[in-house]
Amino acid sequence: MDQYLEFVANHPLLFGLLAAVIGAIGYTEFSRLTRKFQVMGPQQAVRAMNQDDSLVLDVREEAEARKNGKITGARHIPLTKLKDRLSEIDKHKDKTVIVYCESGSRSGQACNTLVKNGFDKVIDLRGGVLGWQSEGLPLSKR
């Protein structure tokens, strides 16, 4: 035990970095365990789309959506404008909302925004458009 205390005393920067990494991992895991939306892969999302009258929401930026196309029937509202344009999709609060971005990293933020604003059935598409394409699923250029 004395060696640990001596190490901490001699290397406070390393110990501080270790504490920061452990804190970041703890925060990430806590967020994952307490999130109020589901995360689904492309195949599961297609099943959800087919079973429910759902809204598919594309939260990528304009340039990304034009470049790669979008999932057929998806509504495009960029993440940066989502809070201002929530009124456009308020009528879908009782429906399943499937949210995606380019790689799946930003759609979680959009899912949190939707849940905080009263949307109950929110699904984050794991892998985003890239995951969708890797499963061989089609995109629409319109």
LUMNURO-91868 format. One record per residue: residue number from 1; x, y, z of N, C-alpha, C, O in turn. Coordinates in Angstrom, 1 decimal, padded with zeros to 4 digits. Layout:
BEGIN
nr_nc1_nc2_nc3_cac1_cac2_cac3_cc1_cc2_cc3_oc1_oc2_oc3
NUM_X_Y_Z_X_Y_Z_X_Y_Z_X_Y_Z .
...
//
This chain:
BEGIN
nr_nc1_nc2_nc3_cac1_cac2_cac3_cc1_cc2_cc3_oc1_oc2_oc3
1_000.8_-001.2_000.0_000.0_000.0_000.0_000.9_001.3_000.0_000.5_002.3_-000.6 .
2_002.0_001.2_000.7_002.9_002.3_000.8_003.4_002.7_-000.6_003.7_003.8_-000.9 .
3_003.6_001.6_-001.4_004.2_001.8_-002.8_003.2_002.6_-003.6_003.6_003.4_-004.4 .
4_001.9_002.3_-003.5_000.9_003.0_-004.2_000.9_004.5_-003.9_000.8_005.3_-004.7 .
5_000.9_004.7_-002.6_000.9_006.1_-002.1_002.1_006.9_-002.6_002.1_008.0_-003.0 .
6_003.2_006.2_-002.6_004.5_006.8_-003.1_004.4_007.1_-004.6_004.9_008.1_-005.0 .
7_003.8_006.1_-005.3_003.6_006.3_-006.8_002.8_007.6_-007.0_003.1_008.4_-007.9 .
8_001.6_007.6_-006.3_000.7_008.8_-006.5_001.4_010.1_-006.1_001.3_011.1_-006.8 .
9_002.2_010.1_-005.1_002.9_011.3_-004.7_004.0_011.7_-005.7_004.2_012.9_-005.9 .
10_004.6_010.7_-006.3_005.7_011.0_-007.3_005.2_011.3_-008.7_005.9_011.9_-009.5 .
11_004.0_010.8_-009.0_003.4_011.0_-010.3_002.0_011.5_-010.3_001.1_010.8_-010.7 .
12_001.8_012.7_-009.8_000.4_013.2_-009.7_-000.3_013.4_-011.0_-001.5_013.2_-011.2 .
13_000.5_013.7_-012.1_-000.1_013.9_-013.4_-000.7_012.6_-013.9_-001.8_012.5_-014.5 .
14_000.1_011.5_-013.8_-000.4_010.2_-014.3_-001.6_009.8_-013.5_-002.5_009.2_-014.1 .
15_-001.6_010.0_-012.2_-002.7_009.6_-011.4_-003.9_010.4_-011.8_-005.1_009.9_-011.8 .
16_-003.7_011.7_-012.0_-004.8_012.5_-012.4_-005.4_012.1_-013.8_-006.7_012.1_-013.9 .
17_-004.6_011.7_-014.7_-005.1_011.3_-016.0_-005.8_009.9_-015.8_-006.8_009.7_-016.5 .
18_-005.3_009.1_-015.0_-006.0_007.8_-014.7_-007.4_008.1_-014.1_-008.4_007.5_-014.5 .
19_-007.5_009.0_-013.2_-008.8_009.3_-012.6_-009.7_009.9_-013.6_-010.9_009.6_-013.6 .
20_-009.2_010.7_-014.6_-010.0_011.3_-015.6_-010.6_010.3_-016.6_-011.7_010.3_-016.9 .
21_-009.7_009.3_-016.9_-010.1_008.2_-017.8_-011.2_007.4_-017.1_-012.2_007.0_-017.8 .
22_-011.0_007.0_-015.9_-012.0_006.2_-015.2_-013.3_007.0_-015.0_-014.4_006.4_-015.1 .
23_-013.2_008.3_-014.8_-014.4_009.1_-014.7_-015.2_009.2_-016.0_-016.4_009.1_-016.1 .
24_-014.4_009.3_-017.1_-015.0_009.3_-018.5_-015.7_008.0_-018.8_-016.8_008.0_-019.3 .
25_-015.1_006.9_-018.5_-015.7_005.6_-018.7_-016.9_005.4_-017.8_-018.0_005.0_-018.3 .
26_-016.9_005.9_-016.6_-018.0_005.8_-015.7_-019.2_006.6_-016.2_-020.3_006.2_-016.2 .
27_-018.9_007.8_-016.7_-020.0_008.7_-017.2_-020.6_008.1_-018.4_-021.8_008.1_-018.6 .
28_-019.8_007.6_-019.3_-020.3_007.0_-020.6_-021.2_005.8_-020.3_-022.3_005.6_-020.8 .
29_-020.7_004.9_-019.4_-021.5_003.7_-019.0_-022.8_004.1_-018.3_-023.9_003.6_-018.5 .
30_-022.8_005.1_-017.4_-023.9_005.6_-016.7_-024.9_006.2_-017.7_-026.1_005.9_-017.6 .
31_-024.5_006.9_-018.7_-025.3_007.5_-019.7_-026.0_006.4_-020.6_-027.1_006.5_-020.9 .
32_-025.2_005.4_-020.9_-025.7_004.3_-021.7_-026.8_003.5_-021.0_-027.8_003.1_-021.5 .
33_-026.6_003.3_-019.7_-027.5_002.5_-018.9_-028.8_003.3_-018.6_-029.9_002.7_-018.3 .
34_-028.8_004.6_-018.6_-029.9_005.4_-018.2_-030.6_006.1_-019.4_-031.5_006.9_-019.2 .
35_-030.1_005.9_-020.6_-030.8_006.5_-021.7_-032.2_006.0_-021.9_-032.5_004.9_-021.5 .
36_-033.0_006.9_-022.4_-034.4_006.6_-022.5_-034.9_006.3_-024.0_-036.0_006.5_-024.3 .
37_-033.9_005.9_-024.8_-034.3_005.5_-026.2_-033.5_004.2_-026.5_-032.6_003.8_-025.8 .
38_-034.0_003.5_-027.5_-033.4_002.3_-027.9_-032.4_002.5_-029.0_-032.4_003.5_-029.7 .
39_-031.4_001.6_-029.1_-030.4_001.6_-030.2_-030.6_000.3_-031.0_-030.6_-000.8_-030.4 .
40_-030.8_000.4_-032.3_-031.1_-000.7_-033.1_-030.1_-000.7_-034.3_-029.8_000.4_-034.8 .
41_-029.8_-001.9_-034.8_-029.1_-002.0_-036.0_-030.0_-001.8_-037.2_-031.2_-001.8_-037.0 .
42_-029.5_-001.8_-038.4_-030.3_-001.5_-039.6_-031.4_-002.5_-039.8_-032.6_-002.2_-040.1 .
43_-031.1_-003.8_-039.6_-032.2_-004.8_-039.9_-033.3_-004.7_-038.9_-034.5_-004.8_-039.2 .
44_-033.0_-004.5_-037.6_-034.0_-004.3_-036.6_-034.8_-003.0_-036.9_-036.0_-003.0_-036.7 .
45_-034.2_-002.0_-037.3_-034.9_-000.7_-037.6_-035.8_-000.9_-038.8_-036.9_-000.4_-038.8 .
46_-035.4_-001.7_-039.8_-036.3_-002.0_-040.9_-037.6_-002.7_-040.4_-038.7_-002.4_-040.8 .
47_-037.4_-003.7_-039.5_-038.6_-004.4_-038.9_-039.5_-003.4_-038.2_-040.7_-003.5_-038.3 .
48_-038.9_-002.5_-037.4_-039.6_-001.5_-036.7_-040.4_-000.6_-037.7_-041.5_-000.2_-037.4 .
49_-039.7_-000.2_-038.8_-040.4_000.6_-039.8_-041.6_-000.1_-040.4_-042.6_000.5_-040.7 .
50_-041.4_-001.4_-040.6_-042.5_-002.2_-041.3_-043.7_-002.5_-040.3_-044.8_-002.6_-040.8 .
51_-043.4_-002.6_-039.0_-044.4_-002.9_-038.1_-045.2_-001.7_-037.6_-046.4_-001.8_-037.4 .
52_-044.6_-000.6_-037.5_-045.3_000.6_-037.0_-045.4_001.7_-038.1_-044.7_001.6_-039.1 .
53_-046.3_002.6_-037.8_-046.4_003.8_-038.6_-045.3_004.7_-038.0_-045.6_005.5_-037.1 .
54_-044.1_004.7_-038.6_-043.0_005.4_-037.9_-042.5_006.6_-038.8_-042.8_006.7_-039.9 .
55_-041.8_007.5_-038.1_-041.2_008.6_-038.7_-039.7_008.3_-038.7_-039.1_007.9_-037.7 .
56_-039.1_008.4_-039.9_-037.6_008.3_-040.0_-037.0_009.7_-040.1_-037.4_010.4_-041.0 .
57_-036.1_010.0_-039.2_-035.6_011.4_-039.1_-034.1_011.4_-039.4_-033.3_010.7_-038.7 .
58_-033.7_012.1_-040.4_-032.3_012.3_-040.8_-031.8_013.6_-040.2_-032.3_014.7_-040.5 .
59_-030.8_013.5_-039.4_-030.3_014.7_-038.7_-028.9_015.1_-039.2_-028.2_015.8_-038.5 .
60_-028.5_014.6_-040.4_-027.2_015.0_-041.0_-027.3_016.5_-041.5_-028.4_017.0_-041.6 .
61_-026.2_017.0_-041.8_-026.1_018.4_-042.4_-026.6_018.3_-043.8_-026.6_017.2_-044.4 .
62_-026.9_019.4_-044.4_-027.4_019.5_-045.8_-026.5_018.8_-046.8_-026.9_018.0_-047.6 .
63_-025.2_019.2_-046.7_-024.2_018.7_-047.6_-024.1_017.1_-047.6_-024.0_016.5_-048.6 .
64_-024.2_016.6_-046.4_-024.1_015.1_-046.2_-025.3_014.4_-046.8_-025.2_013.4_-047.5 .
65_-026.4_015.0_-046.6_-027.7_014.4_-047.1_-027.7_014.5_-048.7_-028.1_013.5_-049.3 .
66_-027.3_015.6_-049.2_-027.2_015.7_-050.7_-026.2_014.7_-051.3_-026.5_014.1_-052.4 .
67_-025.1_014.6_-050.7_-024.0_013.7_-051.2_-024.3_012.3_-051.2_-024.1_011.6_-052.2 .
68_-024.9_011.7_-050.1_-025.1_010.3_-050.0_-026.5_009.8_-050.2_-026.7_008.6_-050.3 .
69_-027.4_010.7_-050.3_-028.8_010.3_-050.3_-029.4_010.0_-048.9_-028.7_010.3_-047.9 .
70_-030.6_009.6_-048.9_-031.2_009.3_-047.6_-032.1_008.1_-047.6_-032.4_007.5_-048.7 .
71_-032.5_007.6_-046.5_-033.4_006.5_-046.4_-034.7_006.9_-046.9_-035.2_008.0_-046.6 .
72_-035.3_006.1_-047.8_-036.5_006.4_-048.4_-037.6_006.8_-047.4_-037.9_006.1_-046.5 .
73_-038.2_007.9_-047.7_-039.3_008.4_-046.8_-038.8_009.2_-045.6_-039.7_009.6_-044.7 .
74_-037.5_009.4_-045.4_-037.0_010.0_-044.2_-037.3_011.5_-044.3_-037.3_012.1_-045.4 .
75_-037.5_012.1_-043.1_-037.7_013.6_-043.0_-036.3_014.1_-042.6_-035.7_013.7_-041.7 .
76_-035.8_015.2_-043.3_-034.5_015.7_-043.0_-034.6_017.0_-042.2_-035.2_018.0_-042.6 .
77_-034.1_017.0_-041.0_-033.9_018.2_-040.1_-032.5_018.1_-039.5_-032.3_017.2_-038.7 .
78_-031.6_019.0_-039.9_-030.3_018.9_-039.4_-030.3_019.0_-037.9_-031.1_019.7_-037.3 .
79_-029.3_018.3_-037.2_-029.2_018.4_-035.8_-029.1_019.8_-035.3_-029.7_020.1_-034.2 .
80_-028.4_020.6_-036.0_-028.2_022.0_-035.5_-029.5_022.8_-035.5_-029.6_023.8_-034.8 .
81_-030.5_022.4_-036.2_-031.8_023.1_-036.3_-032.9_022.3_-035.7_-034.1_022.8_-035.7 .
82_-032.6_021.2_-035.1_-033.7_020.3_-034.5_-034.5_021.0_-033.5_-035.8_020.9_-033.5 .
83_-033.9_021.6_-032.5_-034.6_022.2_-031.4_-035.6_023.3_-031.9_-036.7_023.5_-031.4 .
84_-035.2_024.1_-032.9_-036.0_025.1_-033.5_-037.1_024.6_-034.4_-038.2_025.3_-034.5 .
85_-037.0_023.4_-034.9_-038.0_022.8_-035.8_-038.8_021.6_-035.2_-039.4_020.9_-036.0 .
86_-038.7_021.5_-033.9_-039.5_020.4_-033.3_-041.0_020.5_-033.6_-041.7_019.4_-033.6 .
87_-041.5_021.7_-033.7_-042.9_021.8_-034.0_-043.4_021.1_-035.3_-044.5_020.7_-035.4 .
88_-042.4_021.0_-036.2_-042.8_020.3_-037.5_-043.1_018.8_-037.3_-043.8_018.2_-038.1 .
89_-042.5_018.2_-036.2_-042.7_016.8_-036.0_-043.5_016.5_-034.8_-043.6_015.3_-034.4 .
90_-044.1_017.5_-034.1_-044.8_017.3_-032.9_-046.0_016.3_-033.1_-046.3_015.5_-032.1 .
91_-046.6_016.2_-034.2_-047.7_015.3_-034.4_-047.3_013.8_-034.4_-048.1_013.0_-034.4 .
92_-046.0_013.6_-034.4_-045.5_012.2_-034.4_-045.0_011.7_-033.0_-044.4_010.7_-032.9 .
93_-045.4_012.5_-032.0_-044.9_012.1_-030.6_-045.4_010.7_-030.2_-044.7_010.1_-029.4 .
94_-046.5_010.3_-030.7_-047.0_009.0_-030.3_-046.6_007.8_-031.2_-046.9_006.7_-031.0 .
95_-045.8_008.2_-032.2_-045.3_007.2_-033.2_-043.8_006.8_-032.9_-043.2_007.5_-032.1 .
96_-043.4_005.8_-033.5_-041.9_005.4_-033.4_-041.1_006.4_-034.2_-041.5_006.6_-035.4 .
97_-040.1_007.0_-033.7_-039.2_007.9_-034.4_-037.8_007.2_-034.5_-037.2_007.0_-033.5 .
98_-037.4_006.9_-035.7_-036.1_006.3_-036.0_-035.1_007.4_-036.4_-035.4_008.0_-037.5 .
99_-034.1_007.7_-035.7_-033.2_008.8_-036.0_-031.8_008.3_-036.5_-031.3_007.3_-035.9 .
100_-031.3_008.9_-037.5_-030.0_008.5_-038.0_-029.2_009.8_-038.4_-029.7_010.8_-038.8 .
101_-027.9_009.6_-038.4_-027.0_010.6_-039.0_-026.0_009.8_-039.9_-026.4_008.8_-040.5 .
102_-024.8_010.3_-040.1_-023.9_009.7_-041.1_-023.3_008.4_-040.5_-023.3_007.4_-041.2 .
103_-022.8_008.5_-039.3_-022.1_007.3_-038.7_-022.7_006.8_-037.4_-022.2_005.8_-036.8 .
104_-023.7_007.5_-036.9_-024.3_007.1_-035.6_-023.8_007.9_-034.4_-024.2_007.6_-033.3 .
105_-022.9_008.8_-034.6_-022.4_009.6_-033.5_-023.2_010.8_-033.0_-023.2_011.1_-031.9 .
106_-023.9_011.4_-034.0_-024.7_012.6_-033.6_-026.2_012.3_-033.4_-026.9_013.0_-032.7 .
107_-026.6_011.1_-033.9_-028.1_010.8_-033.7_-028.4_010.6_-032.3_-029.6_010.8_-031.9 .
108_-027.5_010.2_-031.4_-027.8_010.0_-030.0_-028.2_011.4_-029.4_-029.1_011.4_-028.5 .
109_-027.5_012.4_-029.8_-027.9_013.8_-029.3_-029.3_014.1_-029.7_-030.1_014.7_-028.9 .
110_-029.6_013.8_-030.9_-031.0_014.1_-031.4_-032.0_013.3_-030.6_-033.1_013.8_-030.3 .
111_-031.7_012.0_-030.4_-032.6_011.2_-029.6_-032.8_011.7_-028.2_-034.0_011.8_-027.7 .
112_-031.8_012.2_-027.6_-031.9_012.8_-026.2_-032.9_014.1_-026.3_-033.7_014.3_-025.5 .
113_-032.7_014.9_-027.4_-033.5_016.1_-027.5_-035.0_015.7_-027.7_-035.9_016.3_-027.1 .
114_-035.2_014.6_-028.5_-036.6_014.2_-028.7_-037.2_013.7_-027.4_-038.4_014.0_-027.1 .
115_-036.5_012.8_-026.7_-037.0_012.3_-025.5_-037.3_013.4_-024.5_-038.4_013.4_-023.8 .
116_-036.5_014.4_-024.4_-036.7_015.5_-023.4_-037.9_016.3_-023.8_-038.5_017.1_-023.0 .
117_-038.3_016.2_-025.1_-039.5_017.0_-025.6_-040.7_016.2_-025.8_-041.6_016.5_-026.5 .
118_-040.8_015.0_-025.1_-042.0_014.3_-025.0_-042.2_013.1_-026.0_-043.3_012.5_-026.1 .
119_-041.2_012.8_-026.8_-041.3_011.7_-027.7_-041.0_010.4_-026.9_-039.9_010.3_-026.3 .
120_-041.9_009.4_-027.0_-041.8_008.2_-026.2_-041.0_007.1_-026.8_-040.2_006.4_-026.2 .
121_-041.3_006.9_-028.1_-040.7_005.7_-028.8_-039.6_006.2_-029.8_-039.9_006.4_-031.0 .
122_-038.4_006.4_-029.3_-037.3_006.9_-030.1_-036.3_005.8_-030.2_-035.9_005.1_-029.3 .
123_-035.8_005.6_-031.5_-034.8_004.6_-031.8_-033.6_005.3_-032.5_-033.8_006.1_-033.4 .
124_-032.4_005.0_-032.0_-031.2_005.5_-032.6_-030.7_004.4_-033.6_-030.4_003.3_-033.1 .
125_-030.5_004.7_-034.8_-030.0_003.7_-035.8_-028.5_003.6_-035.7_-027.7_004.5_-035.9 .
126_-028.1_002.4_-035.2_-026.7_002.1_-034.9_-025.9_002.2_-036.3_-026.3_001.5_-037.2 .
127_-024.8_002.9_-036.3_-024.0_003.0_-037.5_-024.5_004.0_-038.5_-023.7_004.3_-039.5 .
128_-025.6_004.6_-038.3_-026.1_005.7_-039.2_-026.3_005.2_-040.7_-026.5_004.0_-040.9 .
129_-026.1_006.1_-041.6_-026.2_005.8_-043.0_-025.1_004.8_-043.4_-025.3_003.9_-044.3 .
130_-023.9_004.9_-042.8_-022.8_004.0_-043.2_-023.2_002.6_-042.8_-022.9_001.6_-043.5 .
131_-023.8_002.4_-041.6_-024.2_001.1_-041.2_-025.3_000.5_-042.1_-025.4_-000.6_-042.4 .
132_-026.2_001.4_-042.5_-027.3_001.1_-043.4_-026.8_000.6_-044.7_-027.2_-000.5_-045.2 .
133_-025.8_001.3_-045.3_-025.2_000.9_-046.5_-024.4_-000.4_-046.4_-024.4_-001.2_-047.3 .
134_-023.8_-000.6_-045.3_-023.0_-001.8_-045.1_-023.8_-003.0_-045.1_-023.3_-004.1_-045.3 .
135_-025.1_-002.9_-044.7_-026.1_-004.0_-044.7_-026.7_-004.2_-046.1_-027.5_-005.1_-046.3 .
136_-026.3_-003.3_-047.1_-026.8_-003.5_-048.4_-028.2_-002.9_-048.6_-028.9_-003.3_-049.6 .
137_-028.6_-002.0_-047.7_-029.9_-001.5_-047.8_-029.9_-000.2_-048.7_-028.9_000.5_-048.7 .
138_-031.0_000.1_-049.4_-031.0_001.2_-050.4_-031.1_002.6_-049.8_-031.7_002.7_-048.7 .
139_-030.6_003.5_-050.5_-030.8_005.0_-050.2_-031.4_005.6_-051.4_-031.3_005.2_-052.5 .
140_-032.2_006.7_-051.1_-032.8_007.5_-052.2_-032.1_008.8_-052.4_-031.6_009.4_-051.4 .
141_-031.9_009.2_-053.6_-031.2_010.4_-053.9_-032.1_011.6_-053.8_-031.6_012.8_-053.9 .
142_-033.4_011.5_-053.6_-034.3_012.6_-053.6_-034.4_013.1_-052.2_-035.1_014.1_-051.9 .
//
